[in-house]
Amino acid sequence: MNAAARLTVSAPVITSEEVKTALKQRFPLIMVDCVVSLEKGKSIRAIKNVTINEVYCQRHSGGQAVLPPTLIVEAIGQSASILFIRSTGFGTHPQEFLVLGSIQEMTFLKPVIPGDRMEIEAYVSKFVGAYAIVRAVVTVDQKEVAKGSLGFALRTLPADLP
């Protein structure tokens, strides 16, 4: 393999264990392996390595295992959640969670298949109190595979729920 073909891998600023601590999701729906850059209130770059042994890659489209587009949106949402939590401090209480409120102009340009390394870049369009809008671009091998905007709101469960 020549030097140009090698991927540049940055050391994580947030490890997989820290991702699991930050997110409410649990296996098999954690869609962020690590975070390689985060600028509070501005942007995040996260990584998701897609493997054939993940349960959601077992279905085949025309004989090819693919990552469902809804899970690409989930990866963007989880990345944005980490950015929101680290930027605002909201969402750290066990009864606080972010809900997806809107998906705008989401475009899927190329299938994501096992063996791909997704880079999820999300940029803050707006933070207003407990609300956030981010725009995101997902790439594999520096080629866009998905892009769009997501809107979120912080919600708190009542304390008397089990």
Order of alpha helices (4+ residues) and beta strands (2+ residues): alpha-beta-beta-beta-beta-alpha-beta-beta-beta-beta
